[in-house]
Amino acid sequence: MTHSARRIGRSLALVLPVVLVLSGTLAVTMVPWADSTPSQILTASAENVNAPAKPLAAQDALREKLLGELQQGKEPGVVLTHLQQEVDRRPSLADHCVGIARAIGRAAVDAYGPTKAQSFARPVCDTSYAAGVASFS
């Protein structure tokens, strides 16, 4: 008799958690305040799709613009001149000039190789362009 009781106990131990989970899930989905219409579900998941993206900080926008110029085929020397002009026009960008010049240097190495990229060096932001070229070569 103990053998059959053990078998029943094992069966209940396997089946009971499954039954409890399923009945709990069904109970939650069947409550009257749970609106399960597809439009409600889609609204909740797509709520922020049309939210405008956060505007880039001035230095990030400038970095993107200058790296874009480089990708469009402008020589790094021209891009560095544009960087210097922007920093002269907006002195608040001076704190970010070093990072932007280094990013231009790294991108120039990708486009031209280390030797050719170094030939475009300008004294913008205390030779940060050259440091960017050197760190990536």
Backbone torsions as a table, in degrees:
resi	resn	phi	psi	omega
1	MET	NA	-33.2	178.3
2	THR	-66.9	-30.5	179.0
3	HIS	-65.2	-45.3	179.8
4	SER	-69.8	-32.9	176.8
5	ALA	-66.7	-38.8	177.1
6	ARG	-64.0	-41.6	179.5
7	ARG	-64.4	-41.7	177.6
8	ILE	-64.8	-41.7	178.6
9	GLY	-61.8	-43.2	177.5
10	ARG	-63.6	-42.5	179.4
11	SER	-61.7	-44.6	178.1
12	LEU	-64.6	-37.9	-179.7
13	ALA	-63.9	-30.9	178.2
14	LEU	-84.8	-39.3	-173.5
15	VAL	-84.7	-37.6	-174.0
16	LEU	-59.4	-46.1	178.1
17	PRO	-61.6	-37.7	179.1
18	VAL	-64.5	-44.3	179.6
19	VAL	-63.2	-42.9	-179.4
20	LEU	-64.5	-42.7	179.5
21	VAL	-64.4	-46.4	-179.8
22	LEU	-64.3	-42.4	-179.6
23	SER	-68.4	-35.4	176.5
24	GLY	-67.1	-40.3	177.9
25	THR	-65.0	-44.1	178.4
26	LEU	-65.0	-37.7	-179.9
27	ALA	-64.3	-39.6	-179.5
28	VAL	-69.2	-39.4	-178.3
29	THR	-77.9	-16.7	-176.9
30	MET	-97.3	2.2	179.8
31	VAL	-68.2	146.2	-173.9
32	PRO	-66.0	-24.4	-178.1
33	TRP	-86.0	-2.9	179.1
34	ALA	-90.0	102.2	178.5
35	ASP	-82.9	116.5	-176.5
36	SER	-108.6	24.2	178.0
37	THR	-68.6	144.7	-178.0
38	PRO	-59.3	-35.6	-177.7
39	SER	-65.9	-35.8	179.0
40	GLN	-67.4	-41.6	-179.8
41	ILE	-66.3	-44.1	178.8
42	LEU	-64.0	-39.1	179.5
43	THR	-61.0	-41.6	-178.5
44	ALA	-67.4	-37.3	-176.7
45	SER	-82.3	-25.4	-175.7
46	ALA	-108.2	22.0	-172.7
47	GLU	-61.2	-39.9	-174.3
48	ASN	-103.0	17.5	-177.1
49	VAL	-64.1	-40.9	-177.1
50	ASN	-92.5	8.0	178.9
51	ALA	-68.1	134.7	-179.6
52	PRO	-67.3	145.3	178.3
53	ALA	-70.3	150.8	177.8
54	LYS	-64.8	136.3	178.6
55	PRO	-67.2	146.0	178.8
56	LEU	-71.7	148.5	172.3
57	ALA	-65.1	156.4	-176.1
58	ALA	-55.0	-43.4	-178.4
59	GLN	-68.5	-35.2	178.5
60	ASP	-70.4	-38.9	177.4
61	ALA	-64.2	-41.0	178.9
62	LEU	-65.4	-43.4	179.0
63	ARG	-59.2	-46.8	179.3
64	GLU	-60.2	-44.5	-178.6
65	LYS	-62.2	-46.7	-176.5
66	LEU	-70.0	-40.3	177.0
67	LEU	-66.2	-33.0	174.9
68	GLY	-64.1	-40.9	177.4
69	GLU	-60.4	-41.3	179.6
70	LEU	-64.3	-41.8	179.4
71	GLN	-67.6	-27.0	178.7
72	GLN	-81.0	-0.1	174.3
73	GLY	106.2	1.5	176.5
74	LYS	-72.0	143.6	-179.9
75	GLU	-68.9	148.5	179.9
76	PRO	-56.7	-33.0	178.9
77	GLY	-62.4	-39.4	178.1
78	VAL	-67.3	-42.6	179.9
79	VAL	-64.0	-40.3	177.8
80	LEU	-64.9	-36.9	176.2
81	THR	-62.6	-41.5	177.3
82	HIS	-63.4	-38.3	176.6
83	LEU	-61.3	-47.1	-179.8
84	GLN	-61.9	-40.8	179.1
85	GLN	-62.9	-41.4	180.0
86	GLU	-67.0	-40.2	178.9
87	VAL	-67.0	-37.9	176.7
88	ASP	-65.4	-38.9	-177.9
89	ARG	-73.7	-37.2	-179.2
90	ARG	-128.2	89.5	-176.1
91	PRO	-57.4	-21.3	178.6
92	SER	-63.5	-18.8	179.0
93	LEU	-81.6	-8.7	-176.5
94	ALA	-59.2	-34.9	179.2
95	ASP	-64.5	-22.1	-176.7
96	HIS	-105.2	-1.1	-176.0
97	CYS	-59.9	-41.7	-177.8
98	VAL	-60.5	-48.9	-179.1
99	GLY	-63.6	-40.0	-179.7
100	ILE	-67.5	-43.4	179.6
101	ALA	-63.0	-39.1	177.2
102	ARG	-64.7	-41.4	178.8
103	ALA	-62.3	-39.6	177.3
104	ILE	-64.2	-40.6	178.2
105	GLY	-61.2	-44.6	179.0
106	ARG	-64.8	-41.3	178.7
107	ALA	-66.4	-34.3	178.4
108	ALA	-66.3	-36.1	176.9
109	VAL	-63.3	-41.1	177.6
110	ASP	-61.2	-39.8	-174.9
111	ALA	-81.0	-38.1	-170.3
112	TYR	-119.6	-11.3	-172.9
113	GLY	87.1	160.1	-172.6
114	PRO	-64.2	-40.7	-176.3
115	THR	-68.7	-50.5	179.6
116	LYS	-64.8	-40.2	-179.9
117	ALA	-61.1	-38.5	-179.7
118	GLN	-65.4	-28.5	-178.4
119	SER	-68.2	-15.7	179.6
120	PHE	-90.8	2.1	-174.2
121	ALA	-56.7	139.5	177.1
122	ARG	-132.6	155.8	178.5
123	PRO	-79.4	59.0	177.7
124	VAL	-101.5	127.7	176.7
125	CYS	57.7	47.9	176.6
126	ASP	52.4	55.5	176.2
127	THR	57.4	29.0	179.3
128	SER	-66.9	-31.4	176.3
129	TYR	-59.1	-48.1	-179.5
130	ALA	-62.0	-36.8	177.4
131	ALA	-65.5	-37.9	176.9
132	GLY	-65.1	-39.5	177.3
133	VAL	-65.2	-47.0	-177.0
134	ALA	-65.0	-38.1	-177.3
135	SER	-71.4	-22.0	-176.8
136	PHE	-101.2	-11.6	-178.2
137	SER	-82.3	NA	NA
